[in-house]
């Protein structure tokens, strides 16, 4: 019985982490520090980029600048689910 409970807890934990990660990605955009364009990076670029709490090191899709781009929240009225 304890194996079933442990597996259930682990499954819920992993599912919760996956949902949280998706919502974090979908609800966030970045602003290039060179051209000031706001963009949402590709999922792989977002997940692999070095990051700090408010910035992520990525390549801007508009100007090609590699740098620490500032994170901005997407307005609440945007449907991202």
Steps between C-alpha positions, in 0.01 A plus 500: 500500500783742582648453150171612347487809722863582421442462126189718520682774690789490251263518203312797645829676577633452145169606342488812718855591401417456132191723526691766695783498242254538212319789668831669580608471135167602350452798732843654444663700223840665482627842390825526304748737664623621159193547276233512778276256311277278712493132403425151624790260441473148369440241777845341456673839508301592810571178686872482417589866550698605805274704724471721802169576674425795268717436193593222261803478268363445149526613139248761385303376197472858366856635510705188583649651818616251763445647843319500832146584394255626758195291584157664479164352586238466230175689579234288672249539216721296263369146452800269524340172602 
